[in-house]
Amino acid sequence: MRHLEEVVLLADELEAVKLYDVDGLDQTQAASKMKISQPTFARILDSSRKKISQAIIKGKAIRI
């Protein structure tokens, strides 16, 4: 995997995906747990999903 391009998933992006997609919290609940606003949570979640999608579609490694 050393020769694969990478996307870097930041800690807050990973936490957003976990809270929303794995734990099933809504955005308001997840934002509250992360101590951020809902619009900020939505931006972080969008960023993380784009990175994950790019890695899957383009065959890139995900660095956490």
Secondary structure per residue as TSV (DSSP state, phi and psi in degrees):
chain	resnum	aa	ss	phi	psi
A	1	M	-	360.0	-4.0
A	2	R	T	-63.8	-25.8
A	3	H	T	-94.5	0.5
A	4	L	S	-78.5	144.5
A	5	E	-	-67.0	155.6
A	6	E	E	-123.5	151.3
A	7	V	E	-114.7	142.1
A	8	V	E	-104.4	119.2
A	9	L	-	-97.6	114.7
A	10	L	-	-73.2	161.6
A	11	A	H	-58.2	-41.8
A	12	D	H	-70.4	-30.1
A	13	E	H	-68.7	-41.7
A	14	L	H	-63.2	-43.2
A	15	E	H	-63.1	-40.3
A	16	A	H	-62.3	-45.1
A	17	V	H	-63.1	-42.8
A	18	K	I	-61.2	-50.4
A	19	L	I	-64.1	-40.9
A	20	Y	I	-83.5	-52.4
A	21	D	I	-86.5	-34.0
A	22	V	I	-92.5	-49.6
A	23	D	S	-81.4	-16.8
A	24	G	-	77.0	20.1
A	25	L	-	-75.9	152.2
A	26	D	-	-79.5	171.4
A	27	Q	H	-62.4	-36.9
A	28	T	H	-65.8	-44.9
A	29	Q	H	-63.9	-45.3
A	30	A	H	-64.0	-42.1
A	31	A	H	-61.7	-40.7
A	32	S	H	-61.9	-43.1
A	33	K	H	-62.9	-34.3
A	34	M	H	-86.7	-4.7
A	35	K	T	61.0	43.8
A	36	I	S	-134.3	169.0
A	37	S	-	-76.2	160.0
A	38	Q	H	-63.3	-43.0
A	39	P	H	-60.8	-37.6
A	40	T	H	-65.6	-42.5
A	41	F	H	-58.6	-45.1
A	42	A	H	-60.1	-40.8
A	43	R	H	-65.1	-42.4
A	44	I	H	-64.4	-44.4
A	45	L	H	-62.4	-43.1
A	46	D	H	-60.6	-44.7
A	47	S	H	-61.2	-45.0
A	48	S	H	-66.3	-40.0
A	49	R	H	-66.7	-37.4
A	50	K	H	-64.2	-42.5
A	51	K	H	-64.7	-44.4
A	52	I	H	-64.4	-43.3
A	53	S	H	-62.3	-43.5
A	54	Q	H	-60.9	-41.9
A	55	A	H	-63.3	-42.7
A	56	I	H	-68.2	-49.7
A	57	I	H	-69.9	-39.3
A	58	K	H	-99.9	4.7
A	59	G	T	68.0	38.4
A	60	K	-	-97.3	155.5
A	61	A	E	-80.3	151.1
A	62	I	E	-108.1	119.5
A	63	R	E	-100.2	127.9
A	64	I	-	-109.1	360.0
